[in-house]
Amino acid sequence: MRIKVYGPGCVRCKQLEASTREALAVLGEAAEVEKVEDITLMAQDGVLRTPALAIDGKLVLQGRVPGVRELTAIFTKARTPVSPSHPGE
């Protein structure tokens, strides 16, 4: 899992990064966590509000800081494989 935490370095952005790392530790999940502070890169990735969080290139959160419990749920959902649908079954 590859995670990006977007934010210009404000307190809330730092809080999201810390909570992200804590949630991953609770899950025992190894993940690459990258902090993105460059506004140009944020815009390229579609970030409109900070702090923001992306998992494997998909924005999953913008403009707020969820708690560790909610983040663990987000990460669990992201790592759960989606089973393909089989029409006609």
C-alpha positions, 0 to 999 in steps of 0.5 A: 500500500502506498499512502500520500499525505498532502498538506503545506505543513500546518498543524492539521496536516502533521496531525493527519500524518501522525494519525496515519502512521499510528493507524498503520501500526495498529493494523500491523500494516507495512506501507510507504507513507509520503508527505507531499507539501508542494502545492503544484504536486497537490494540484496535479493529484487533484487535491482541492482541500488540505489535509488530504490522503491518497491510497495507491493514487486514489484520493480518499479524504480531503479537508479534515483529520479523522481519528485513528479508528476511522483511518484503520477502517479506511486502510482495511477497506483499501487493502480488501480485494474487490471480487469481480462480479460475474454476470449471470451467476 
